[in-house]
Amino acid sequence: MEKLQTPFYRIKEKDLAYDIGLLQSSLEKHWGKNYIMGYSVKTNSLPWLLNHLKEAGFYGEVVSDQEYLLCQRLGYAKQHMIYNGPIKDKAIFQQVLIDGAILNMDSNYELDWLEVFSKENPSKQFSVGLRVNCDIASLCPTEQLVEEEGGRFGYCYENGHLGAAIARIQALPNVTLAGFHLHSSTQSRTVTVYGALAQVACNLAKEYGLDLAYVDMGGGYFGGRADKPSYPDYFAEICKVLKTQFDPKKTTIIAEPGVSLISRATTFETSVIDTKEIRNHTFVVTDGSRVNLNPQVTRHVYPHHMEYSSDPAARKTLPSQWICGATCMEYDRLFEEINGPQLIPGDRVIYDTAGGYTICLTPLFIHYFPAVYIEKEDGSIFTAREPWTNEEYLAKNYW
Ligand SMILES: *Cc1c(COP(=O)(O)O)cnc(C)c1O
């Protein structure tokens, strides 16, 4: 295969197809045909990927006006949109209602908008969903939360704000409360927490006497990792619980995965440029950076493998080599290679599971955006994004 200039991201179509198939078969096995797969655009908004997932039948799950308009430009059907998040655009909010796409409300002003808009259009019928905020810490005491204080999205069940939102919607003659949105990120992403969230949907439907058109379980799943649960585990549990209250023929289940769908398929590939001894340390300079993998610089583990340019068995073993990135920041150190073959210029360090929250979060810091290549099922390479140059950087600048 041709040797591509590093650094770049590679997406393997075959691995992506595997995870798409796994999601689809898990939903179908446990819920039948009545499901919708959404893709979380914010996780990786690469145009090639958005188009590819659209072709595979995914809806666009968006949380900003730009994301909504991007999906529209890439040809997503107006009805195949899921509009989420706390910051909505009024014109798009109304458009989504008119189109009959999925709208999950999150903020207080949306209830005001809905009341005015439904009154202005009395002959039209609208349906909306509500994002539920419930106390996961008390439902699942062993779960590791993303934030200690708990989630900040949606309407709080415990203080009655969710109930008040339901009442306001039910008071509108031409609006139906169609569904609940249960996306809740946890650090530990266990199957148990999804079972508990499904139970919350059941309890709410019972408590408020609702026939829901859909239950949206959100994203946040693990995927592509042998040591963690995957779609078959999650949807077996979710569907088992949901079936105690909902009929799979009448209620649609929605999944909105992001990172779990694209992790296995995506690598970030870098080259060793130089190695140097500084007092008692060996530093290995590479042309990729921590900012290409974890721009927030919060991670300390970077799953990876090496491609040596010559037989590693013939090389010296070094007790410690620090693999460093291409920026001029001291913190741009990725991992310590302990008791490994001595690295030399031309070796490749390839980071695995690099698809989520990387390509779209990479900053324009010192270096511009790297290329993205698609490895097609037949092994050929398609350029999905050329590396950025000053052409792109200078666009719409004036001086
Ligand atoms: C971020 C997000 C997702 C996807 O989360 P992953 O952890 O990438 O699977 C899905 N739904 C909503 C509402 C989100 O905000």
The ligand as an ORCA input file, in Angstrom:
! r2SCAN-3c Opt
* xyz 0 1
  C     -22.620     13.959     22.732
  C     -23.988     13.437     22.546
  C     -24.192     12.170     21.984
  C     -23.076     11.222     21.618
  O     -22.277     10.900     22.707
  P     -21.090      9.804     22.553
  O     -20.513      9.723     23.916
  O     -20.118     10.364     21.547
  O     -21.715      8.553     22.101
  C     -25.504     11.766     21.790
  N     -26.550     12.550     22.136
  C     -26.379     13.789     22.678
  C     -27.545     14.604     23.035
  C     -25.091     14.266     22.904
  O     -24.937     15.480     23.453
*
